[in-house]
Amino acid sequence: GGFILGGQYAKSAMHDGDSALTYGNLDGAALGFNAGGTIGFNAQHGSLVYGLEADAAFAPSDTGNIDGWNSAYHASTQTHWLATARARAGYAFDNMLLYLTGGAAFVNATHNAIHNDTCDGSASYCATATETGFAAGAGFETTIAPQMSIKAEYLYLGMPSLSVIGHGAPYSWSDSAHLLRVGMNYHLSDGTAHAQSNEG
């Protein structure tokens, strides 16, 4: 197990089916950071390394107010935390592991479609929910001590469209994020140089 730290670029696309807020679509994006912990295990056969990994991270970001068709209407998305559960497979050589990874992603976010800056207006929707989607990416890991390694990885998170009804008006959001992060892992076994890429 270990810790992770990195940055993220989150995007949120909002669609107003009845044009109650926007007369169409609104797109917002925000930069943020993520920090958390990870745990997993790997097995190795020759140069092939495969296993499972899970992580959870505090990941605040805010698209800010995406203005609608006049100043009384706006939409926004705030991300709070994220987690992934992924398979990982790669090729080990010397003390380096190059890997691909993919699996499930979970993102907790607040979606707002607001009239007159309130959540109880005639055409408003405000709710916090945890969405389930997918994560896919790649990275590399290298040992720095018999039971310690460092890694760097890229992940893409895709969330399915979230459709809601707010005061009779249909809204939907489609969210995604690009993550770049580094981490350090402690390994319960030391083994060979290749096996040191295994997670504890």
Solvent accessible surface area in square Angstrom, and as a share of the most:
residue,aa,sasa,rsa
1,G,24,0.23
2,G,27,0.26
3,F,110,0.46
4,I,2,0.01
5,L,95,0.47
6,G,17,0.17
7,G,31,0.30
8,Q,8,0.03
9,Y,88,0.33
10,A,11,0.08
11,K,90,0.38
12,S,4,0.02
13,A,39,0.31
14,M,1,0.00
15,H,86,0.38
16,D,2,0.01
17,G,42,0.41
18,D,92,0.48
19,S,36,0.23
20,A,29,0.22
21,L,0,0.00
22,T,13,0.08
23,Y,146,0.55
24,G,21,0.20
25,N,104,0.54
26,L,28,0.14
27,D,103,0.53
28,G,10,0.10
29,A,44,0.34
30,A,13,0.10
31,L,144,0.72
32,G,23,0.22
33,F,96,0.40
34,N,0,0.00
35,A,37,0.28
36,G,26,0.25
37,G,35,0.33
38,T,10,0.06
39,I,116,0.59
40,G,12,0.12
41,F,122,0.51
42,N,17,0.09
43,A,37,0.28
44,Q,48,0.21
45,H,124,0.55
46,G,64,0.62
47,S,38,0.24
48,L,94,0.47
49,V,3,0.01
50,Y,88,0.33
51,G,10,0.10
52,L,98,0.49
53,E,5,0.02
54,A,40,0.31
55,D,8,0.04
56,A,59,0.46
57,A,7,0.05
58,F,121,0.50
59,A,0,0.00
60,P,41,0.26
61,S,14,0.09
62,D,75,0.39
63,T,23,0.13
64,G,30,0.29
65,N,101,0.52
66,I,24,0.12
67,D,100,0.52
68,G,18,0.18
69,W,115,0.40
70,N,54,0.28
71,S,112,0.72
72,A,31,0.24
73,Y,32,0.12
74,H,15,0.07
75,A,0,0.00
76,S,4,0.03
77,T,8,0.05
78,Q,40,0.18
79,T,16,0.09
80,H,64,0.29
81,W,104,0.37
82,L,3,0.01
83,A,18,0.14
84,T,3,0.02
85,A,49,0.38
86,R,5,0.02
87,A,55,0.42
88,R,7,0.02
89,A,49,0.38
90,G,12,0.12
91,Y,124,0.47
92,A,1,0.01
93,F,79,0.33
94,D,109,0.56
95,N,60,0.31
96,M,53,0.24
97,L,1,0.00
98,L,87,0.43
99,Y,8,0.03
100,L,127,0.63
101,T,10,0.06
102,G,29,0.27
103,G,33,0.32
104,A,35,0.27
105,A,0,0.00
106,F,67,0.28
107,V,14,0.08
108,N,20,0.11
109,A,2,0.02
110,T,23,0.13
111,H,2,0.01
112,N,18,0.09
113,A,0,0.00
114,I,18,0.09
115,H,30,0.13
116,N,84,0.43
117,D,111,0.58
118,T,57,0.33
119,C,75,0.45
120,D,114,0.59
121,G,16,0.15
122,S,85,0.55
123,A,14,0.11
124,S,2,0.01
125,Y,40,0.15
126,C,40,0.24
127,A,34,0.26
128,T,81,0.47
129,A,41,0.32
130,T,66,0.39
131,E,15,0.07
132,T,78,0.45
133,G,18,0.17
134,F,105,0.44
135,A,2,0.02
136,A,43,0.34
137,G,16,0.15
138,A,42,0.33
139,G,14,0.13
140,F,89,0.37
141,E,0,0.00
142,T,22,0.13
143,T,15,0.09
144,I,94,0.48
145,A,42,0.32
146,P,88,0.55
147,Q,57,0.25
148,M,54,0.24
149,S,0,0.00
150,I,69,0.35
151,K,7,0.03
152,A,27,0.21
153,E,7,0.03
154,Y,80,0.30
155,L,0,0.00
156,Y,69,0.26
157,L,1,0.01
158,G,7,0.06
159,M,12,0.06
160,P,78,0.49
161,S,74,0.48
162,L,44,0.22
163,S,87,0.56
164,V,23,0.13
165,I,116,0.59
166,G,3,0.03
167,H,110,0.49
168,G,60,0.58
169,A,7,0.06
170,P,44,0.27
171,Y,4,0.01
172,S,23,0.15
173,W,3,0.01
174,S,55,0.36
175,D,16,0.08
176,S,25,0.16
177,A,11,0.09
178,H,70,0.31
179,L,0,0.00
180,L,121,0.60
181,R,7,0.03
182,V,86,0.50
183,G,6,0.06
184,M,59,0.26
185,N,1,0.01
186,Y,104,0.40
187,H,1,0.00
188,L,138,0.69
189,S,67,0.43
190,D,72,0.37
191,G,54,0.52
192,T,93,0.54
193,A,47,0.37
194,H,53,0.24
195,A,22,0.17
196,Q,27,0.12
197,S,0,0.00
198,N,23,0.12
199,E,11,0.05
200,G,20,0.19
